[in-house]
């Protein structure tokens, strides 16, 4: 199975191109650990459900700022 690594900006562009679809993506943490998020771009917001089952509604710029230096992995 091939994995694709994306910056947060690239992830947002990918989500925008695939609006209204949900994707399981993993946030790459220290030491290679992954934290899975189910994420979607709907209209003007990013919907982000984390591993704790809490769902956050982000504006695009808020998401970009919060995860500024993050690396995401898509299977």
C-alpha positions as CSV (number, residue, x, y, z in Angstrom):
1,X,0.0,0.0,0.0
2,X,1.5,3.3,-1.0
3,X,1.3,6.3,1.3
4,X,1.4,9.9,0.2
5,X,2.7,12.6,2.5
6,X,1.3,16.1,2.2
7,X,1.9,19.5,3.9
8,X,-1.2,21.1,5.5
9,X,-1.5,23.5,2.6
10,X,-1.4,20.6,0.1
11,X,-3.9,18.7,2.2
12,X,-6.3,21.7,2.1
13,X,-6.0,22.0,-1.7
14,X,-6.6,18.2,-2.0
15,X,-9.7,18.5,0.1
16,X,-11.0,21.5,-1.8
17,X,-10.6,19.6,-5.1
18,X,-12.6,16.7,-3.5
19,X,-15.3,18.7,-1.7
20,X,-18.0,16.8,0.3
21,X,-15.9,13.6,0.4
22,X,-14.5,12.3,3.7
23,X,-11.0,11.0,3.9
24,X,-9.1,9.2,6.6
25,X,-5.8,11.0,6.9
26,X,-3.1,10.6,9.5
27,X,-1.2,13.4,11.2
28,X,2.5,12.5,11.5
29,X,3.6,12.9,15.1
30,X,7.0,12.6,16.6
31,X,8.8,9.3,16.4
32,X,6.7,8.2,13.4
33,X,3.4,7.9,15.3
34,X,0.3,8.6,13.4
35,X,-3.0,10.2,14.7
36,X,-5.9,9.4,12.3
37,X,-8.4,12.1,11.4
38,X,-11.5,11.8,9.3
39,X,-11.7,15.1,7.4
40,X,-13.8,16.8,4.8
41,X,-14.1,20.2,3.1
42,X,-17.7,21.4,3.0
43,X,-18.5,24.8,1.5
44,X,-16.3,27.1,3.6
45,X,-15.3,24.9,6.5
46,X,-13.1,21.9,7.1
47,X,-14.7,19.2,9.3
48,X,-12.1,17.4,11.3
49,X,-12.9,14.3,13.5
50,X,-10.0,13.3,15.6
51,X,-9.1,10.0,17.3
52,X,-11.0,11.1,20.4
53,X,-14.2,11.3,18.3
54,X,-14.5,15.1,18.8
55,X,-15.4,17.0,15.6
56,X,-14.0,20.4,15.0
57,X,-15.3,22.9,12.4
58,X,-12.4,25.0,11.1
59,X,-12.2,27.9,8.8
60,X,-9.5,27.3,6.1
61,X,-7.1,29.8,7.5
62,X,-7.6,28.6,11.1
63,X,-6.8,25.1,10.1
64,X,-3.7,26.2,8.1
65,X,-2.4,28.2,11.1
66,X,-3.1,25.5,13.7
67,X,-1.3,22.8,11.6
68,X,1.2,25.1,10.0
69,X,4.2,22.7,10.1
70,X,2.3,19.4,10.1
71,X,2.8,16.5,7.7
72,X,-0.2,14.4,6.8
73,X,-0.3,10.9,5.4
74,X,-2.9,9.5,3.1
75,X,-3.0,5.8,2.3
